[in-house]
Amino acid sequence: MKKIEEFNERRDKGNKAILGEDFLPYKRFFALDSRAYEEGAIPEKYKELMGLVGSMVLRCDDCISYHVQKAADAGSSREEIREAFNIALVIGGSIVIPHLRRAFEILDELLPADNKI
């Protein structure tokens, strides 16, 4: 779990620095972002998969790493996450491929494939 652990450490350190500024607009945005993915009419698992697709299309590797992890934590299977990757690829086109490669590195750490070539 080296990649995901390194990502989480860097993310936590950065978030502490940002929120440590005690700047209300930052705090409001972070709260808005967190609340958007909470359980509601749409289950958390599906919200995380939507966040993953959006992150891939926008080509944000940190966001992709975060949402792959959160989707897995929310109960998404490897197959569900792979289908989300595919939707992002269809929407975003070939420019998504480098991010898809990195997304699979995270997915393989979290939910290894049983029959990988």
Residue pairs with C-beta under 8 A, 6 or more apart in sequence:
1 109
1 110
2 109
3 65
3 105
3 106
3 109
4 65
4 69
4 106
4 109
4 110
7 62
7 65
7 66
7 106
8 69
11 62
11 66
15 30
18 26
18 30
19 26
19 27
19 30
36 47
37 44
37 47
37 48
37 51
37 70
38 44
38 47
40 47
42 50
43 74
44 74
45 71
45 74
45 75
45 76
45 80
48 67
48 70
48 71
48 74
48 76
49 67
49 71
49 76
49 80
49 81
49 84
51 63
51 67
51 70
51 71
52 64
52 67
52 68
52 71
52 81
52 84
52 85
52 88
52 103
53 84
53 87
53 88
53 91
54 63
55 63
55 64
55 66
55 67
56 64
56 84
56 85
56 88
56 89
56 92
56 96
56 99
56 100
56 103
57 88
57 91
57 92
57 96
59 92
59 95
59 96
59 99
61 99
61 102
64 99
64 102
64 103
64 106
65 102
65 103
65 106
68 81
68 103
68 106
68 107
68 110
69 106
69 110
71 80
71 81
71 84
72 81
72 107
72 110
72 111
76 84
77 111
78 107
78 111
78 113
81 107
81 111
82 107
85 100
85 103
85 104
88 96
88 100
89 96
89 97
89 100
108 116
